[in-house]
Amino acid sequence: MDESLKKLIYLYDESVKNISSKAKNLEDKEKKRAYGGIVRASKGSLVEFLAEELIKISWHQLGQKKDRLAFITEKIKVPLDQKYLNKIKDKDIREYIEKNISKFYYGIRSDIHVFIDETFVVAVECKAYTENAMLKRILVDFTLLKKSTRKDLDFIIFQLESQLTGDYSKIYKDKILGSSSTHTIISQFDVQPTIITLLEGERVVNKAIHTKEFYKSLEKESLEKCVNTLNDILKKYI
């Protein structure tokens, strides 16, 4: 196995197995923070770390120089769509916005913004798990990013577990067909995200993977499949 993938598996094991105990210790020191919130934050940081490292591994596999690749997390300014002004019936409000149009924008970013040669090419949303209510919010953000940056921007939803139903959690299948509800939601938006799941088996609410009883291991086959998927996305920038 590639040494870089071995390292990721080791770090995943150490992180997930220690999440519960770390959360309990923090809870004693910071009474205002909920145990569940600490667990979610720990998993979220882990998923972002894994995603960035796997993107770096993919870029290296493609034989590309690492200085071409960058992760820039500053927010993207989404400007007000000026067609909206025609819909405002109140003249004073309309004129106020027109006079101050430069101030009307919304700052937005995904968890990871991938830049190649200083060009924003991939937006990545990282989740411990995704279900369809979350998916709707992610797709809105992706749509805003696409409208305000590049029409050919690529989008990835990177998750440890899936709660999207269908076969998104059957990660070793040759071809993932998805679920009826997820495809239906995506069909309402002008973005087509790639969904990458690292752990086999649908997420079960009361079977948290950071507990010893329901722990899920991260396998090299899963990481290798993920890197191959990333290769397919990034190779157009070679």
N, C-alpha and C positions, 0 to 999 in steps of 0.2 A: 504494500500500500504506500502511496505517496506520503512522505513524512509530514507534509503540510496538512494532509487530511487526518493523519493520526493525531496531530496536535489539536485539531479542532474537536475530534471525538473526546480526547482527554479533557479539554477545557469544558466541553459540554457536560460530561459526566460530573466533573468537580463542581461546576456551577449549579446544575439542577439538584444534585444530591445535597447541596448545602443551603439551598434557598430557604427551606423551612426554618432551619436553625438560625440562620442569619436574620430572618424576618422576626423571629421571636426575640432575639437579642436586641434588635433595633426597637421593637415595640416597647421593651422595658425602658429604654432610654428616651424614646420620643413618643410619649403617650398619645399625642394628637394624631399620630399616623396609624391607620388601620392595618392590621396584619395582611388582609387581602390586597391592599394597595401596594404594600411593600413587595409582596410576591409578584404582582403584575409588573411592577417596575423592574424587578430583577429579571424576569423572563423577557421583557421588552428589550432591555439592554443586551441580553444574550443573543436574541434574534438579530438585532442590528449588527452586532459584532460578527456573527456567523455569515450574514449576508455580505458584508463588506469583504471579509476574508475570502469567501468563495468567488466573489467578483474578481478579486486580485489574482486568485489561482487560475481562473478562467483566462484572464488577460495574459498571464504568464504562459499558459498552455498554448495560446494562440501565437506565441513567439513575439509579443509586443513589448516595447520598452515601458517600464513602470512609470517613467516621468510623463508619459502621455495621459495617464489615468489620474483622476483626482475626484475627491468627494467634497463637495462644497454645499454646506447646509443652510446658507443664508436664504431668507424668504424671497419668493418671487412676487413682484407686484402685479396683481391682476387689475387692469384698469376698468373703470366703469364703461359698460357698453353704451355708447351714446344714442343708440336707437331707443334706449330706455327713456330718454328725455321726451320723446314724442308721446309716451304713454302717460306722462304726468299731467293731470288736468289742472292742478293748482299752479297758476302762473308764477307766484312768488317763489314757490319751491323750485320750480323749473329754472327760473332765472338765477336763484341762489346757487344751484348746482353748476350751471353754465359758467358763472363768474369764478367759481372755485374748483373747476374741473380737475386741476392738477392734484388736488388733495383727495380726490375720490378714487381710491383703490383699495384692494384687499390683499393683505400679505399672507402668502400661503407657501407651504413646503411639505414635501413627503419626508419620510424618515431618512431616506438616502437619495441624494441627487448625484448621479454619475456623470462626470464630465470627461470627455476625450478631446485632447487638443483644444482645451478651454471651451468646448461646446457641450451644452447640456443635452445628453442623449438618452438617459434612462432615469425614470422616477421609480423608486422602490418603496413600497409600504410594508412594514415589518410587523407581524403579529404572532403572539403565542398561539393563537388560533383565530380563525375567521368564520363568522356566520353571516347569513344574508342581510341582516340589519346593518352590520358593520360594512358589508360590501357596498351598500347604497351610498354611504358617506364617503368611502374610498373612491368610488366612481365619480362622485361630484367633484372631489378634489382633483382627481386625474383630469377631468374634463376642463376645469378651470386652468390647470397647468398647460394643457394642450392649446387652449384658446389664446393663452398669453405668452407662449414660448414658440414651440415648433410643432407643425402639423404631423411630423413623422416621429415624434417623441415615443419611445418605448416605455411600457409600464409593466411592473412586476409586483405581484402580491406574494410576499415571502413569509411562510408560516411554519411553525413547528407542527401543529396539528390542524386538521380540518374539521369544521362543523358545518360545512356547506351542503352536506348530504351527497348523494350520488357516489361516484368513485374517486373523488379527489383524495381520499385518504388511502386508496389502494395504490401506493406509490410505486410498486414494482411491476405494474402492468405496462405492457409495451405502449399502449395508447390510453390516455385518460379521456373518457367521454364527457365527464362533468355531470351536472344535475339539471333537471328541468327548471327548477326555481332560479338557480344561479344564471343559467343561460338566458332566461327570460328577463331578469334584471339587467344583465349586461347589454341585451339587445336594445334597451331604451337609451343607451348612451353611445356617443361616437368615440369610444375607446375600446381597445381589445387587450385587456391585461393578460399576461402570462401568470398562471397560478402555480407556485412551487411549494410543495409540502415535503417536509423532511422526515416526519415520523409516521409509521404505518398505523392504520386504525383510526376510526372516527373518534373525535374527542367526546368524552362522557363527562358531564358536568361534575358529578360527585366522585370522579376518579382522577384526581389531579396527579400529573406525572412527577411532581416534585415530592410526592409521598412514596415511601419505600414500597408499599404494596402495589402501586400502580405505575411505577417507574417504567419509562420507555427508553430503550437504548438508541443511540444514534449510530447507524450502520454505514460502513464505507460505501456500500452499493448505493445508498440513498444520496450520499455526497457526490459520488461519481456521476450519478444521473443528473443531479442538480448542475454540476459543472458543465456537462454536455449541453444542457438546456441553455445555460448562460453563454456557452460558446456560440450557439446558433444565433443568439441575440446580438452578441458583440462582434461577430466576425465581419459584419457589414462595415465596421469602422477600421478594418485593417488597412 
